[in-house]
Amino acid sequence: MAESQKRIVIIGGSYGGLSTAHYLLKHVVPQLPEKESYQVVLVSAADQVLCRPACPRALISDDLLPQDKLFVSIPKLFDQYPKGSFSFLNGTATELEHTSRTVSVRLAAGGGSSTEKIDYYALVIATGASTPSPLLSLNRDIEFLRTKWAQFRKALPTVKSIIIAGGGPAGVETAGELGEYLNGRAGRFASKLANPRVAITVVTAGSDILPALRPAIAKKAEHYLAQVGVTVIKQARVKAVTPEGAGTDDVSAKATVTLEDGKTLEADLYIPATGMTPNTGFIADKSLLVADGRVDTNASTLRVDKAGPRVYAIGDVASTARPAVHLIFPAIPVLGANIKRDLLLAAGKEDKSVGKDRGFKEDTRETQMVPIGKGRGVGAAAGFQLPSFMVWLIKGRDYWLWTTGNLWSGKQWAKES
Ligand SMILES: Cc1cc2nc3c(=O)[nH]c(=O)nc-3n(C[C@H](O)[C@H](O)[C@H](O)COP(=O)(O)OP(=O)(O)OC[C@H]3O[C@@H](n4cnc5c(N)ncnc54)[C@H](O)[C@@H]3O)c2cc1C
C-alpha cells in the first residue's frame, strides 16, 4: 500500500464487499481526477469467497458440489485492474476509530499475531452477519469452516436423530438436504416417508415454517420435508441446550434440547439455525449501531451518517434491508454512484456538476426460494409462487453456483447502471 494514496477501504470479502470493490474499480475510480491517487483496499478475514447459500448442501460432503466453484481465491479476481489501484489485506478488522478515521486489522499472516492500523479516506462496511451454527457460514476463515464440516461429517454415519432449531430458509434447507441424503425420499404420492433411518426434527417458534412466504407455500414445504423424513414442531421455542456449546462450539455433540413448555428432546446432533448476529464487534462506538446490532445506515443513500464523511455500509451488516443477496444487487450501483459523488465533491468538483444522490428502496415483495433436497423446492419471486421445478432450476440444482462466476469475477458489474 502506497502511503500517499487515498484509501477506499472495504471490510468484508463477500457479496457486498467484492461487488463494491469491482464496481468502484470499474466505474468510480477511473472517473476521478488524479485517479492514480486512490487505492481500493479490500480487508477480509478469509482469503477466499464462499457461495454462502450453498452451505446447507455443502456441509454434508465435498462430493455434492464442485469445490472449485464453492470456494474462490479473492486476490486473483482483482489482477485485471491497474497495478496499485487495488490491494487485498487478509485479516480481521478489530477496531474502527471513526473520529481518527482508522481501522485496525489483525493480519491472518503469522497466525494472527500482528496488527496493522490503516487510515481510510472512504470506508465501506460489508462484514455481513454470523450464523449461530458455524456450519452455515464463513464465521471465521475457510480452515475453521472446513474443520467444523469435518467434525460434523464424521458423526453423520451413526446418528439416529437430528434436531434443527429454526424454521427459516437455512433451517428448512438444511433439514431437507440432510433428510434426502440420510433417508432418501418417499414416492411422489406418499404423504411421508415411512420409518426414516434418521429422525430429523425442525423446531420453529412460528405457527408455520418459512415466515417470509405465504402459509400455502409453507405447507407445501412441510409436505416435501415429510417425504424425506423430517418432522416439524411448531410454536415451540428452544429454551436451553445441554451440554453448553452443543451445535455451536461442538458440532458433533449429542444434545438435550429443552423447549419453552418444559418438554425435552434428545438428539445425536443439534443445529441452531435461528437468527444471525451482525459482524459489528469491531465497532466500539455503539451509537453507530441500531438496536439489533447492525450498522445504522441511511436506508436511501447507504451512508453511515453518524460516522463522518464517506462512510457507508452494505449487505447483511447494514440496517437498510432484509438479509438477502437479491437485495444487495440493486444496492451496489446506488452505493457506487453515491461514493462517486462524494469523492468528486471532495476532489473539488462543483455540486451541480456531480448530480444528485441516488436512492435505494428495498423491494419488499414476497421473494424467497427454498430447495428441499435435490429434486424439490418451494418459493416465490416478486410475489408470484414458483413451481417446484423452477426452484430446482434456479437454485436447487447447484445452490446458485451457476451465478457466482460472473459475480466474483466482476463481469456482473461490467456496465455502470
Ligand atoms: C444458509 C444460508 C442460505 C442463504 N440463502 C440465500 C439465498 O438463497 N438467497 C439469498 O438472497 N440470500 C441467501 N442467504 C443470505 C445471504 O447469504 C446473505 O445475504 C449474504 O451472504 C450477505 O452478504 P454480505 O456480503 O453482506 O455478508 P457475508 O456473506 O456474511 O460476508 C461477510 C464477509 O465479511 C467477513 N468479515 C466478517 N467480519 C469481518 C471483520 N471483522 N474483518 C474482516 N472481514 C470480516 C466474513 O469473513 C465474510 O467473508 C443465505 C444465508 C444463509 C446463512
The ligand as an SDF file (V2000), in Angstrom:
LIG
                    3D

 53 58  0  0  0  0  0  0  0  0999 V2000
  -27.5830  -20.8990    4.9110 C   0  0  0  0  0  0  0  0  0  0  0  0
  -27.9010  -19.6170    4.2190 C   0  0  0  0  0  0  0  0  0  0  0  0
  -28.5550  -19.6360    2.9900 C   0  0  0  0  0  0  0  0  0  0  0  0
  -28.8570  -18.4490    2.3150 C   0  0  0  0  0  0  0  0  0  0  0  0
  -29.5040  -18.4910    1.1070 N   0  0  0  0  0  0  0  0  0  0  0  0
  -29.7830  -17.3550    0.4440 C   0  0  0  0  0  0  0  0  0  0  0  0
  -30.4290  -17.3610   -0.8300 C   0  0  0  0  0  0  0  0  0  0  0  0
  -30.7350  -18.4190   -1.3800 O   0  0  0  0  0  0  0  0  0  0  0  0
  -30.7100  -16.2020   -1.4280 N   0  0  0  0  0  0  0  0  0  0  0  0
  -30.3790  -15.0020   -0.8700 C   0  0  0  0  0  0  0  0  0  0  0  0
  -30.6800  -13.9460   -1.4570 O   0  0  0  0  0  0  0  0  0  0  0  0
  -29.7280  -14.9440    0.3290 N   0  0  0  0  0  0  0  0  0  0  0  0
  -29.4300  -16.0940    0.9840 C   0  0  0  0  0  0  0  0  0  0  0  0
  -28.7910  -16.0440    2.2030 N   0  0  0  0  0  0  0  0  0  0  0  0
  -28.3580  -14.7460    2.7210 C   0  0  0  0  0  0  0  0  0  0  0  0
  -27.0260  -14.3670    2.0630 C   0  0  0  0  0  0  0  0  0  0  0  0
  -26.0910  -15.3920    2.2450 O   0  0  0  0  0  0  0  0  0  0  0  0
  -26.5440  -13.0700    2.6350 C   0  0  0  0  0  0  0  0  0  0  0  0
  -27.4970  -12.0600    2.3770 O   0  0  0  0  0  0  0  0  0  0  0  0
  -25.1920  -12.6480    2.0390 C   0  0  0  0  0  0  0  0  0  0  0  0
  -24.2060  -13.6330    2.2500 O   0  0  0  0  0  0  0  0  0  0  0  0
  -24.7490  -11.3420    2.6490 C   0  0  0  0  0  0  0  0  0  0  0  0
  -23.5680  -10.9450    2.0600 O   0  0  0  0  0  0  0  0  0  0  0  0
  -22.6120   -9.9090    2.7930 P   0  0  0  0  0  0  0  0  0  0  0  0
  -21.5300   -9.5740    1.8100 O   0  0  0  0  0  0  0  0  0  0  0  0
  -23.4050   -8.7970    3.3520 O   0  0  0  0  0  0  0  0  0  0  0  0
  -22.0320  -10.6640    4.0530 O   0  0  0  0  0  0  0  0  0  0  0  0
  -21.4630  -12.1510    4.3000 P   0  0  0  0  0  0  0  0  0  0  0  0
  -21.7850  -13.0500    3.1630 O   0  0  0  0  0  0  0  0  0  0  0  0
  -21.8920  -12.5090    5.6710 O   0  0  0  0  0  0  0  0  0  0  0  0
  -19.8910  -11.9370    4.2790 O   0  0  0  0  0  0  0  0  0  0  0  0
  -19.2180  -11.1110    5.1800 C   0  0  0  0  0  0  0  0  0  0  0  0
  -17.7390  -11.2730    4.9450 C   0  0  0  0  0  0  0  0  0  0  0  0
  -17.0370  -10.4030    5.8360 O   0  0  0  0  0  0  0  0  0  0  0  0
  -16.0140  -11.1080    6.5010 C   0  0  0  0  0  0  0  0  0  0  0  0
  -15.8400  -10.4980    7.8210 N   0  0  0  0  0  0  0  0  0  0  0  0
  -16.6940  -10.5230    8.8590 C   0  0  0  0  0  0  0  0  0  0  0  0
  -16.2070   -9.8020    9.8840 N   0  0  0  0  0  0  0  0  0  0  0  0
  -15.0180   -9.3060    9.4760 C   0  0  0  0  0  0  0  0  0  0  0  0
  -14.0360   -8.4840   10.0850 C   0  0  0  0  0  0  0  0  0  0  0  0
  -14.1830   -8.0030   11.3240 N   0  0  0  0  0  0  0  0  0  0  0  0
  -12.9220   -8.1840    9.3760 N   0  0  0  0  0  0  0  0  0  0  0  0
  -12.7520   -8.6510    8.1030 C   0  0  0  0  0  0  0  0  0  0  0  0
  -13.6600   -9.4330    7.4860 N   0  0  0  0  0  0  0  0  0  0  0  0
  -14.7780   -9.7550    8.1600 C   0  0  0  0  0  0  0  0  0  0  0  0
  -16.5280  -12.5380    6.5670 C   0  0  0  0  0  0  0  0  0  0  0  0
  -15.4690  -13.4530    6.7180 O   0  0  0  0  0  0  0  0  0  0  0  0
  -17.2210  -12.6700    5.2180 C   0  0  0  0  0  0  0  0  0  0  0  0
  -16.3230  -13.0230    4.2130 O   0  0  0  0  0  0  0  0  0  0  0  0
  -28.4800  -17.2180    2.8860 C   0  0  0  0  0  0  0  0  0  0  0  0
  -27.8150  -17.1930    4.1230 C   0  0  0  0  0  0  0  0  0  0  0  0
  -27.5240  -18.3750    4.7810 C   0  0  0  0  0  0  0  0  0  0  0  0
  -26.8150  -18.3280    6.0960 C   0  0  0  0  0  0  0  0  0  0  0  0
  1  2  1  0
  2  3  1  0
  2 52  2  0
  3  4  2  0
  4  5  1  0
  4 50  1  0
  5  6  2  0
  6  7  1  0
  6 13  1  0
  7  8  2  0
  7  9  1  0
  9 10  1  0
 10 11  2  0
 10 12  1  0
 12 13  2  0
 13 14  1  0
 14 15  1  0
 14 50  1  0
 15 16  1  0
 16 17  1  0
 16 18  1  0
 18 19  1  0
 18 20  1  0
 20 21  1  0
 20 22  1  0
 22 23  1  0
 23 24  1  0
 24 25  2  0
 24 26  1  0
 24 27  1  0
 27 28  1  0
 28 29  2  0
 28 30  1  0
 28 31  1  0
 31 32  1  0
 32 33  1  0
 33 34  1  0
 33 48  1  0
 34 35  1  0
 35 36  1  0
 35 46  1  0
 36 37  1  0
 36 45  1  0
 37 38  2  0
 38 39  1  0
 39 40  1  0
 39 45  2  0
 40 41  1  0
 40 42  2  0
 42 43  1  0
 43 44  2  0
 44 45  1  0
 46 47  1  0
 46 48  1  0
 48 49  1  0
 50 51  2  0
 51 52  1  0
 52 53  1  0
M  END
$$$$
